[in-house]
Amino acid sequence: MSYPLVLVHGYSDEGASFRAWERILEQRGYDVATIHACNYRSLTNEVTIKDIAEGFDRALRIRAGLSADEPFDAIVHSTGMLVVRAWLTAYAGRRDRLKHLIGLAPATFGSPLAHKGRSWLGALFKGNRQLGPDFLEAGDRVLDGLELGSRFTWDLAHADLLGDETFYGPTKRTPYVFVFCGNESYGGLRKLINEAGSDGTVRWAACPLNTRKICLDMTRDPAREEGTKRVSVAPWKNADIPLIPIDGKNHGTILSAPGEELANLVDSALQVGNATAFSDWTTTATKSTKRARDRMDEYQQFIVRAVDERDDPVPDYNIQLFTRTGAGADRGVRNFDTDVHTYRGDPSLRCFHVRLADLDYRNLKSLWMRVIASSGSQLVGYHGFGSEKSGRRATDGKWDAELDLSNLVDDAGIQFFYPFTTTLIEVRLNREPLPMTGKNEVAWF
């Protein structure tokens, strides 16, 4: 069955950027009258991605002419993925409407270029050029959501990827999702902004919806609470939706010059109608694009958030990974923290980008994490039950602890390192007044 097809562009773009795809779809028998290219404002500083999502819902009814419960398919590029995901999670029932979701280089977890676009130079080259009150604005609040490790993408992932409900197939009550990304970056002058492990704008590891979450909870005392788990992994709720790489394409050409291979893959994806067909399509697509995958280095992205027992952010902390031998000697996991971005709006959120070959992760026999946190005050400090490196609480606001993660690298368990995915890590600590004397206490009688 064929559904109306909605096309959603990315940041600082417009619906006309899908013209190549409109021609391809028409040539393959799709009714052009049912193909609707959405336009939205992304370069206005007051508008958020959630605003765009609700504007998208109104445009579906008024501009595209779809009734309130009419099903449709969607092809999204870059930030378009965040718009549709925000739309899906806003109200119950929307999953029933969206039947197929095709992600072309989706900014599922933002882009390393977003925080650069918030500068004056970014406004000059990417800003709104239409004369008026928004002239040269760069869309600060949209870029805030697109920033690496943003609170928006953290919360959104908890709503649709890690929540109690299944959002992404494979059933007729949820959309079938397919994710594609080019395996090359930009050429020419634009190669100056290229980042390793990306298509020039989005990271390969940040495109798929295959997201896992690990919680390191040091607020509970395992010695006092039977069954307490220090390390827990969130259960997997959604279908396996791997990254399908497209050879020779970058963030721009996957939209403007997709080529026959990608066109065939998207066309066949739009025909998937049941779980078996979805599984068969994934197997076939993975095999047919193996050559493109073999040309890509394996990367993984980690987004870490540190909070206290009241869910308040811990802004000043550091984490390190190391392995421990039987003799008690420690060896750091090299290059884990060489590419780290701290989210400007909340420094408790950090984004780590890792080339897995640099870690020699397949040969790790044990894995430990060191957490160093500071309150910046001698009056209060952080504490984790039974995990202090020194065996006692800090007295100067600084705290150093170690946590054994070795069960996450066992063959029988869920691995800590998994190529082409984003892993969320939540570190939970206690924040308490430090024991002092007299008027040096936080409170006294």
N, C-alpha and C positions, 0 to 999 in steps of 0.2 A: 504493500500500500504506500502511496506517495503522499507526503504531508507538505504543507507550506514550508518554505525554507527561508530562514532568517539569517542574515549575514551581519556580524558585529565586529567592527574594526577596533584598532588599538589606540593608545594614547597619541594625541596630536595628529590624528589621521581623520579620514572621512569615508563614508560608504562607497564613494567612487573608486576606492583602492581595490575593490573586489571585481572590477570590470573583467579582468582576465578569467576569474572563476565563473562569472555570469555567462561568458561566452562558452566556456567548457561545459557547464551544466546544460546550457541550451542545446549544444551539439549532441549531448548524450540523452536528449529526449525530455528534459525537465521543462515544465511549463513556466515560461518567463513571467507570466502573470502572477504566479505564486511564489516568486523569489523576491524578497524584500530586504534591501540593504539599509541598515539602520545608520543614522547619524546621531552623534551626541557631543556635548560640550565637555572637553577635558582640559581646556586651557583657561578656565575661569577659577580664580583662587578660592572662591567660596563654595564650590561644588565638590561633593565627595563621591566616591564610587557607589556608595549606597544611594545617594541622590540619583545618580545615573541609572541605577538598577530600577528605581521606582519610575523614573522617566521612561525607561525602556518598556515597563509594563503598560504605561499609559499609551505609548506610541504603538504597541502591539494592537490595542483596541481601536485607536483613532486613526492612525496613519496606515497601518498594515491591514486593518479591517478584520482582525481575528476576534472572534467572540471570547468571552471570559474563560471558557473551558475548552477552547478549540486546541487540539494537539498540533505541534509543529516540530521541525528539525532546526538545528542551528549550526552554522560554521562560524567559529570565532577566531580572531587573530590577536595575539599578544594580550593586552589589557581586556579585550573582549571576554576572555575567560573569567576574569574577576567580576565583570559586570553580570554575566549570566549566573555565576555561582552565588553572588550576592542576591540576585533576583530569586533563585531557587530556594534559598534558606530563609527568606523574609516571611513567607507564609506557607502553611501546610497546603498540599494539593497541587502545587506547581510542578512537582516531579511527575505527576500523571500526564501533564501536558507535553513536556519535552521528551521526545522519543529518541532522538540521536543528537549527540553533542560532539562535533568535530573540532578539535583544538589544533590550530596551526601555530606552532611556536608560542604556546600560551604562557603568559606571565603568571603562572599558578602561584608562585611565591615571589612575585615582583621581579625587579631587574637591578643589576649593579649600576645602571646608568641613572636610576631615579634620583638619588641624592645629588648627583652632578647637575641634573636638570633644574634643581631648585636655586642654583646660583644665578647671578646676573647674566653670565655668559650663556647659560642654558635658556634664559628668558629671551635673549637676543636672537638665538638661532632656532629655538623651538617655540617661542612664545606666540600668543595670539597676535596676528598682524592686522586684524580688522580694527579700523579706527573706532573709538568708543571708550567706555569706562574700563573695559578689560584689555586695552591695548598693551601688548608685551607681557601680559600675565602668562605664567607658565603652568597654572593649575596646581598650586601648592598642596592642596588637600588630596588631590588625586595622586600626586607624586609621593606624598607622605604614606599613602596606602601601598604604593609600589616600592617603597624603600625596602631594602633587604632587612629581614627580621622585624617588619612592622607589626604593631599591635593588631592592625586590621587583618593581615593575612594569618596571624596566629589565632585570632578569634574565629575567623572564617573556617580555618582548618578544623577547629574543634566543633564547629557546627555541622559541617557536611562530610568530613573525612574521619572524624574521631568521635562523633556523637553516638547517641543510643540507637539512631535509626540508620538504615541503609539508604544512601542517596544515589549511588551509581551502580546499577544493575548487578547481575544480568537478569532482569525481569521486565515484563511489560509495564510494571508500575513505576519503573525508574528508567532514566535515560541510559542508552548504550553510549559509552564514551570511548573516543579514539583520539590519541595524542600523537602528533607528528612534529618533528623539528629537524631543520637542516644540520648537517654535520660540518659546515664550514662557517667562517666568520666573514666580515666585510673585507673587500679589497680597496685599492686606491687610498685616498686620503682618510676615509672612514676607518681604515684598519688601525688608526691611532687610538680608537676607543675600544678595540677588541680585547676581550678577556679570554684566557685559556679556558677550555671547557664550556664554550658558549657558541651561539650562532651570531654573535656580535651584539645582541641585546639581552637575550635571556639565557640562563644557564641550562645546560642539558639536564642536570640533576634536579632542577627546580621546575621542570615542565610537567612531569607525570603526576597523577593523583595517588600514586602508591606511596602513601605517607604513613610512617610509624611513629609512635610516641613512647618514650621511656621516661618514667617518673622515678627520681631518686629522692625518696622521702626520709629526711633525717629529723623530722619533728616528732616521731613516735619512737618509743623505747622498746626494742624487741625483747629485752630482758624482762620487761614487765607486762607486755601485751603479747600473749601467745598467738602465733600465726601472723604476726606483723611482718610484712614484706618491705624490706629496705629498697629493693629494686623491683619495679613492676613494668610490664609492657602492655599497652592498651590492646584489647582484642581487635582483630581485623574485621571491619564491617563491610567493605565494598569489594567489588570484583577486582581481579588483577587487571590493571590497565597499564601496560608497559609503554615506554617511549618507543615509537617507531621512527627510526632515523631515515632521513631522505638525503641521498648522496648528492653533493655538489650544491646544495641550497643553503642560503643564509636567511636572516630574519626578514629581509626584504623580498628576495626572489621566491621564497616559498609562497608569497602572495601574488607577486607580479608575473612570475614565470614558473608556475608549479611543475610543468612537464607531464609527460604521459604516465610515468610510474605513479606519481602522487595522485593524479587525476583518477587512475584506475582504482587505487586503494580507497580513496574517498567515496567514489561511486559505489564500490562494493560494500563499504561500511554502512552507507545509507540504506542498503537492502537488508541488513541484519534484522531479524525479527524474533529470535528466541535465543536461549542460553547456549544451545548446541551450535547454532550458527555463529554466535559471538566468539565462542571458544575456537571454532574452526578458523574464523577470520584471523584471530590473534595468532594462532599457530602458523598459518600460511604467510601472514604479513611479516612475522618475525623471521621466518626462513628466507623470504624473498629479499629482505633488507639486511641480511647478515653481512654482506660486503661493506655496506655503509657503516654498520656498527663496528666492524673490525678496524675501521679507520679512526675510531674515536677512542681517546683515553677514558678510562673509567673514573668518574667523579661522583662525589657524594656531598650533599649539603646538610649541615646540622644547624638547627635554630635552637638556641639555649635560652631559657628564661629562669632567673633565680628569684624566688619569692619567700617571704616569711610565713609563719603559721596563720597570719591574718590576710594572706594574699597580697600584702603590700610588696612593692618591688624592692629587690636588693640591688642597688645601683653599682656598688663597688665590689667586684669579685673577679676572680680569675680561675679558670679550670685548665688542668693539664692531664694528659693521658700518659700512662707509663706501664711497663710490663715488669713483673717481679719474678726473679729466678728462685730456685729452691734455696740458694745460699743467702737470700735476703737482699741481694743487690738489685737496685732499680735501674731501669733503662727507659728513658723517655721515648714516646712514640713520636718520631721526628716528623716535622712538617704538618702536624695537625693544626697548629695555631699560627701558621704563617700568613693566612689570608682570612682575616676576621674583620667584620664590619659591625660596629655598635650602632643600633638604631637611635637616631637623634632624639626622638620623642620620649624614649624610655630606655636608659642604658642597662636596664635589667635584661634586655633582649639583645642577643648577639647572634650573628650569622657567620658560620664557619664554612669555607669552601675547600674541599680536600681532593687532591688527586690521589686516588687510592694506591696506585703503584708506588708512590713515594713512602707509603707507610709500611710496606711489606706485611700487610694485614693478614694474608692467608697463612702466614707462619707464626702468628702470635699464639702462644700457649696460655697466656694469662693477660688480663686487662684490668688496670686500676685507674681510678680518677682521683686526682687531688683537687680539692676545692679550697680556695683561699678567699675569705670574705672580710670586709672591714666596714664598721659603722662610721668611722671617722670621728669617734668620740670615745673617751674613757668611761663614760657613764653607761653606755649600752653596748651590747655586742651580740654576735651570732653564735649559735650552739647547735650541734647535732648529736643526738644521743649515741654514745658508744663508738663514735667515729673520729674523735680528735687524734691527730697524729701524736700530740704530746701526752695524751691521756688525761688532760684536764682542760677546763675552759680557759679561754684567753682572758686576760685582765686589762688589756690595753685597747680593746675594740677590734683587734685583729684576731682572726681565727683560721686554723689550718687543719684540714681533715682529709682522710683517705677513704675510698670506698671501693670494694672489690666488685668488678663487673665481669669476672671471668666466665660466669655462666652464660653470658651473652655471646661468647665466641665458641662455645661448645658446638660440635656438629649436630647434636640433638636439639639444640635450642635455637631461638631467634637470634640471628646475628646482629651485632652492633654495626658492622660495616656491610653495606648493601649498595652496589653500584646503581647510578642513575635514579636515586631517590632522595627525598628530603626527610630527615629524621628530626623530630621535635624532642627536646630533652628539657624536662622541668625539674629544677633543683629546689627542694623545699627545706628551709632552715628555721630554727627558732630564733627570735630576736627578744632578748631579755636584758633587764638592768643588770649591770655588773656589781658584784659585791664590793663595796667600798666602806669607808668609815665616816661617821659624822655627817657634815653637810656636803660631803662629796657624793652622797647617794642621790639617786633620781628623786626619791621621796623619803622623808624621815619624820619622826615625832620628837 
